[in-house]
Amino acid sequence: MTTLEVVRWSETMDLAAFRHKIGGPALLIPQLHEDTSTPSQSGEAPITSVTKQVMVDSSTDVTIDLDGHVLPVVRTASNPFSDKIAIGRTRNCDVRIDHPSISRLHALLQRASDGGWSVVDAGSSNGTRLNGQQVEKGRPQRVNFGDIIAFGSVATQFVSPDTLFAALRNLRPLQR
């Protein structure tokens, strides 16, 4: 769903209705543009850049690209896993990111028994990074709300529905 669509929800719904509509945590993803002017030093996929429509809520440290997307982290009916959310490029993934640096099945977000979350690289071609650190294939890494998870060259921010709602209500232009 587009960020602007979710902004409208935050303006017309109360928190409970917003939580229900989003369905769980979300990944904030910018509008993607390949930056071919900056070759990768390490052979990784090129860095993606964002549009100039970036807003920030300083009270939550959430940065939102108004031209981007909000991807709910929720299981689809066809997901065979009870505690995992599949992230990748194919249509059968729960969270679909259509970008050339994303593998068909790139990573999994796992719900822990204590209610927390972990990210696991599923053997992707371009890797997964959590707050800049490489996630090893098959080794779960704990994820907290506000963390930056990069799938290939696509950086996302993992946010709770409550934090997203507050951030959207408090948006201000990012000072560059």
Disulfide bonds with the S-S distance in Angstrom:
none
